[in-house]
């Protein structure tokens, strides 16, 4: 079982694409902090990226892209001395085409973002740095360049189902960016993502994800990783930030929370399926970790989630800003400052 695939499936990422940006001459554009996870890719030319709270400036070359994992404002610029124009102004004037900044067209960018399920911050985003830069020269950049080119072509040509295809290509970009972070040394991430880069810890993580209901012990997980109990416990805690059994409890509760949000299975059935002997045992653990009983959590999250998904599917394509929904039918936005 692949833990990264498990988590992404649980979070159900949905991509949206915003209007492109074409710029030249002396230009700079300031973007407000995005509500979700933002990405931009340079399809032509080069520019500079500065992100609030992140030291220094990141040069972006043709084929580069970046992922912004925190709600922070940022500036894209061709000239570091240029006064930044608010993105909302130029995107509002785009009239269905790309937004334009400066006096030329030597730089072109594609932009968009990802909406995730309710637990994205705890499960994935907090394990990543505020900004992830993917240079064009990396192995993953080849797939990203292909995806960027296809997205650009789909949006320009308007062929049947072009929006849906572009959405899925954007999710491909997300997976490649996460793979890059996992393969970069020294360890660029924390939490369970960092554990995937260690062969010992990764073996234990795969075992937990393959059989979350199994009555695992630290000794049993150590056998899966072919190390001693003490070695696994120390390495797991050093990389993931908690012990193997604490991680197992957390993952079981994430599975329970997902089923409570999405489905109508009785709580006792969910408890049995994820390895708890009774509904009361699940309820005690669930309330201790997530702050609600399973019944209260279902009441607060399930109806709102279904309504939000319905809104996204019915009105997301004409809305000037993306919904916060997490359904797989994502939005394509051709005139948004995001």
C-alpha positions as CSV (number, residue, x, y, z in Angstrom):
1,X,0.0,0.0,0.0
2,X,1.3,3.5,-0.9
3,X,0.8,6.0,2.0
4,X,1.1,9.0,-0.3
5,X,-1.6,7.7,-2.5
6,X,-3.7,6.8,0.5
7,X,-3.5,10.4,1.9
8,X,-4.2,12.1,-1.5
9,X,-7.2,9.8,-2.1
10,X,-8.5,10.6,1.4
11,X,-8.0,14.4,0.7
12,X,-9.7,14.1,-2.7
13,X,-7.7,17.0,-4.3
14,X,-9.6,19.1,-6.8
15,X,-7.7,21.4,-9.2
16,X,-8.9,24.8,-10.5
17,X,-7.1,26.8,-13.2
18,X,-7.1,30.6,-13.3
19,X,-6.6,33.0,-16.2
20,X,-3.0,33.1,-17.5
21,X,-0.7,36.0,-17.0
22,X,1.3,37.6,-19.9
23,X,3.8,40.3,-19.0
24,X,6.8,42.2,-20.3
25,X,9.0,45.2,-19.9
26,X,9.2,46.6,-16.3
27,X,6.4,44.9,-14.4
28,X,5.4,43.4,-11.0
29,X,2.1,42.0,-9.8
30,X,1.1,41.4,-6.2
31,X,-1.2,38.5,-5.3
32,X,-3.2,38.4,-2.1
33,X,-2.9,35.3,0.1
34,X,-4.8,32.5,-1.6
35,X,-7.5,30.6,0.3
36,X,-6.2,27.2,-0.7
37,X,-3.0,25.9,-2.3
38,X,-1.7,27.9,-5.2
39,X,0.5,27.0,-8.1
40,X,2.1,28.9,-11.0
41,X,4.1,27.6,-13.9
42,X,6.3,29.6,-16.3
43,X,5.4,28.6,-19.9
44,X,7.6,31.3,-21.5
45,X,10.4,33.6,-20.3
46,X,11.5,34.2,-16.8
47,X,10.6,36.3,-13.7
48,X,11.1,36.6,-10.0
49,X,9.0,35.3,-7.1
50,X,9.0,36.8,-3.6
51,X,6.7,35.3,-0.9
52,X,5.7,37.1,2.3
53,X,7.6,35.6,5.2
54,X,10.1,33.7,3.0
55,X,13.6,35.2,2.9
56,X,15.1,36.1,-0.5
57,X,13.8,36.1,-4.0
58,X,13.3,32.9,-6.1
59,X,14.3,33.2,-9.8
60,X,11.8,31.4,-12.0
61,X,12.9,30.2,-15.5
62,X,10.9,28.8,-18.4
63,X,9.6,25.5,-17.3
64,X,9.8,26.2,-13.6
65,X,6.8,26.0,-11.3
66,X,6.1,26.7,-7.7
67,X,3.5,25.5,-5.1
68,X,2.4,27.8,-2.3
69,X,1.2,25.8,0.6
70,X,0.4,28.6,3.0
71,X,-2.0,31.5,2.7
72,X,0.7,34.1,2.1
73,X,0.8,37.0,-0.3
74,X,3.4,36.9,-3.1
75,X,4.8,39.0,-5.9
76,X,5.7,38.0,-9.4
77,X,7.9,40.5,-11.2
78,X,10.1,41.0,-14.2
79,X,11.8,44.0,-12.6
80,X,12.6,43.9,-8.9
81,X,12.3,47.8,-8.8
82,X,8.9,47.9,-10.4
83,X,5.9,48.9,-8.1
84,X,3.6,45.9,-7.8
85,X,0.2,46.3,-9.3
86,X,-2.6,44.5,-7.4
87,X,-3.5,41.3,-9.2
88,X,-7.2,41.9,-8.8
89,X,-7.1,44.9,-11.0
90,X,-5.4,43.3,-14.0
91,X,-7.3,40.1,-13.8
92,X,-10.6,41.9,-13.5
93,X,-9.8,43.6,-16.8
94,X,-8.8,40.4,-18.6
95,X,-12.2,40.0,-20.3
96,X,-11.9,36.3,-20.8
97,X,-8.3,36.2,-21.9
98,X,-5.0,36.3,-20.1
99,X,-4.3,39.1,-17.7
100,X,-1.6,41.5,-18.9
101,X,1.1,43.4,-17.0
102,X,3.8,45.7,-18.2
103,X,4.3,46.6,-21.9
104,X,5.3,43.3,-23.6
105,X,4.6,39.6,-23.8
106,X,7.9,37.9,-23.3
107,X,6.8,36.2,-20.1
108,X,3.7,33.9,-19.8
109,X,2.5,32.0,-16.8
110,X,-0.3,29.5,-16.1
111,X,-1.8,29.5,-12.6
112,X,-4.3,27.7,-10.5
113,X,-4.6,25.8,-7.3
114,X,-5.9,22.9,-5.3
115,X,-8.8,22.5,-2.9
116,X,-8.6,19.6,-0.5
117,X,-10.7,17.8,2.0
118,X,-11.2,19.0,5.5
119,X,-8.1,17.5,7.0
120,X,-5.5,18.7,4.4
121,X,-3.6,21.0,6.8
122,X,-3.0,18.4,9.4
123,X,-2.4,15.5,7.0
124,X,-0.3,17.0,4.3
125,X,0.2,20.8,4.1
126,X,1.9,21.3,7.4
127,X,4.5,18.8,6.4
128,X,5.6,21.0,3.5
129,X,7.6,24.2,3.4
130,X,5.6,27.4,2.6
131,X,6.8,27.5,-1.0
132,X,8.0,24.5,-3.1
133,X,10.1,25.5,-6.1
134,X,10.5,23.0,-8.9
135,X,13.3,24.0,-11.3
136,X,13.0,23.1,-14.9
137,X,16.2,21.0,-14.8
138,X,14.8,18.3,-12.4
139,X,13.5,14.9,-13.5
140,X,10.0,15.8,-12.4
141,X,10.1,19.0,-14.4
142,X,9.9,17.0,-17.6
143,X,6.5,15.7,-16.7
144,X,5.5,19.1,-15.4
145,X,6.5,20.8,-18.7
146,X,4.4,18.2,-20.6
147,X,1.4,18.8,-18.3
148,X,1.8,22.6,-18.5
149,X,1.9,22.4,-22.3
150,X,-1.2,20.2,-22.5
151,X,-3.1,22.4,-20.0
152,X,-2.2,25.5,-22.1
153,X,-3.3,23.7,-25.3
154,X,-6.5,22.4,-23.8
155,X,-7.6,25.8,-22.6
156,X,-6.6,27.6,-25.8
157,X,-8.3,25.1,-28.2
158,X,-11.4,24.5,-26.2
159,X,-11.9,20.9,-27.3
160,X,-14.6,18.7,-25.8
161,X,-14.0,17.9,-22.1
162,X,-10.9,20.2,-22.2
163,X,-11.8,21.5,-18.7
164,X,-11.9,18.1,-17.1
165,X,-8.7,17.0,-18.8
166,X,-6.9,20.1,-17.6
167,X,-8.1,19.5,-14.0
168,X,-6.6,16.0,-14.0
169,X,-3.4,17.2,-15.5
170,X,-3.1,19.8,-12.7
171,X,-3.4,16.9,-10.2
172,X,-0.6,15.1,-12.0
173,X,1.5,18.3,-11.4
174,X,0.7,18.1,-7.7
175,X,1.8,14.5,-7.4
176,X,5.1,15.2,-9.3
177,X,5.8,18.1,-7.0
178,X,5.3,16.0,-3.9
179,X,7.5,13.3,-5.4
180,X,10.2,15.8,-5.9
181,X,10.1,16.9,-2.3
182,X,10.4,13.2,-1.2
183,X,13.4,12.6,-3.4
184,X,15.3,15.8,-2.4
185,X,18.1,15.7,0.2
186,X,18.6,16.7,2.9
187,X,15.1,15.9,4.1
188,X,12.9,18.7,2.9
189,X,9.7,17.8,4.7
190,X,8.6,16.7,8.2
191,X,6.1,14.3,9.6
192,X,5.0,11.2,7.8
193,X,6.2,12.6,4.4
194,X,9.7,12.6,5.8
195,X,9.2,9.0,6.9
196,X,8.5,7.9,3.3
197,X,12.1,8.9,2.5
198,X,13.6,6.4,5.0
199,X,13.5,2.7,4.1
200,X,12.9,1.5,7.6
201,X,10.1,4.0,8.5
202,X,8.6,3.7,5.1
203,X,8.2,-0.1,5.5
204,X,6.3,0.4,8.8
205,X,4.1,3.1,7.2
206,X,3.3,0.8,4.3
207,X,2.3,-1.9,6.7
208,X,0.0,0.4,8.7
209,X,-1.7,1.7,5.5
210,X,-2.0,-1.8,4.0
211,X,-3.8,-3.2,7.1
212,X,-4.9,-0.4,9.4
213,X,-7.3,-2.7,11.3
214,X,-4.6,-5.2,12.2
215,X,-3.6,-5.2,15.9
216,X,-0.1,-3.9,15.3
217,X,2.5,-3.7,17.9
218,X,5.9,-1.9,17.7
219,X,7.5,-5.3,17.6
220,X,5.3,-6.4,14.7
221,X,6.0,-3.3,12.7
222,X,9.7,-3.7,13.4
223,X,9.6,-7.2,11.9
224,X,8.0,-5.6,8.8
225,X,10.9,-3.2,8.6
226,X,13.5,-5.9,9.4
227,X,15.0,-3.9,12.3
228,X,14.8,-4.1,16.1
229,X,11.9,-2.7,18.1
230,X,14.1,0.0,19.6
231,X,15.6,1.0,16.2
232,X,12.2,1.4,14.6
233,X,10.8,3.4,17.5
234,X,13.7,5.8,17.6
235,X,13.8,6.3,13.8
236,X,10.0,6.6,13.5
237,X,9.8,9.2,16.3
238,X,12.8,11.2,15.0
239,X,11.4,11.5,11.4
240,X,7.6,11.4,11.9
241,X,7.5,13.3,15.2
242,X,5.5,10.6,17.1
243,X,5.7,6.9,17.8
244,X,4.5,4.1,15.4
245,X,1.4,3.3,17.5
246,X,0.4,7.0,17.8
247,X,0.7,7.2,14.1
248,X,-1.5,4.1,13.7
249,X,-4.1,5.6,16.0
250,X,-4.1,8.9,14.0
251,X,-4.5,7.2,10.7
252,X,-7.3,5.0,11.9
253,X,-9.1,8.1,13.1
254,X,-8.5,9.9,9.8
255,X,-10.2,6.9,8.1
256,X,-13.1,7.0,10.5
257,X,-13.5,10.8,10.0
258,X,-13.5,10.4,6.2
259,X,-16.3,7.7,6.4
260,X,-18.3,9.9,8.8
261,X,-18.1,12.8,6.4
262,X,-18.9,10.9,3.3
263,X,-21.2,8.0,4.2
264,X,-23.9,6.7,6.5
265,X,-22.3,3.5,7.8
266,X,-23.2,2.9,11.5
267,X,-20.4,4.0,13.9
268,X,-20.1,0.5,15.2
269,X,-19.4,-0.8,11.7
270,X,-16.7,1.9,11.1
271,X,-15.2,1.1,14.5
272,X,-14.9,-2.6,13.6
273,X,-13.5,-1.9,10.1
274,X,-10.6,0.3,11.4
275,X,-9.5,-1.9,14.3
276,X,-11.5,-0.8,17.3
277,X,-13.3,-3.5,19.3
278,X,-16.4,-1.4,20.0
279,X,-18.2,1.8,19.2
280,X,-17.4,3.2,22.6
281,X,-13.6,2.5,22.2
282,X,-13.7,4.5,18.9
283,X,-15.7,7.3,20.5
284,X,-13.2,7.7,23.3
285,X,-10.2,7.9,21.0
286,X,-12.0,10.1,18.4
287,X,-13.1,12.7,21.0
288,X,-9.7,12.7,22.6
289,X,-7.9,13.4,19.3
290,X,-10.5,15.3,17.2
291,X,-12.5,17.0,20.0
292,X,-15.9,15.6,19.0
293,X,-17.7,12.4,19.4
294,X,-18.1,10.5,16.1
295,X,-21.9,11.3,16.0
296,X,-21.3,15.0,16.6
297,X,-18.5,15.1,14.0
298,X,-20.8,13.5,11.4
299,X,-23.6,15.9,12.2
300,X,-21.3,18.9,11.8
301,X,-19.4,17.8,8.7
302,X,-21.4,15.5,6.5
303,X,-24.4,17.7,5.4
304,X,-22.2,20.8,4.9
305,X,-19.7,18.8,2.8
306,X,-22.4,17.4,0.5
307,X,-23.9,20.9,0.1
308,X,-20.6,22.4,-0.7
309,X,-19.9,19.7,-3.3
310,X,-23.2,20.4,-4.9
311,X,-22.5,24.1,-5.1
312,X,-19.2,23.5,-6.7
313,X,-20.6,21.4,-9.4
314,X,-23.6,23.6,-10.2
315,X,-22.0,27.1,-10.0
316,X,-18.3,26.8,-9.8
317,X,-17.5,27.4,-13.5
318,X,-19.2,30.8,-13.6
319,X,-18.1,32.0,-10.2
320,X,-15.3,34.6,-10.0
321,X,-13.5,32.7,-7.3
322,X,-13.1,29.0,-6.5
323,X,-15.3,27.2,-4.1
324,X,-13.7,25.6,-1.1
325,X,-15.3,22.2,-2.0
326,X,-13.3,19.1,-2.3
327,X,-15.1,17.1,-5.0
328,X,-13.2,15.7,-7.9
329,X,-15.3,17.8,-10.4
330,X,-13.1,20.9,-10.0
331,X,-13.4,24.3,-11.6
332,X,-11.8,25.9,-14.5
333,X,-11.7,29.7,-14.1
334,X,-10.6,31.8,-17.0
335,X,-11.0,35.2,-15.3
336,X,-9.8,35.0,-11.7
337,X,-7.0,36.8,-9.9
338,X,-6.2,33.6,-8.0
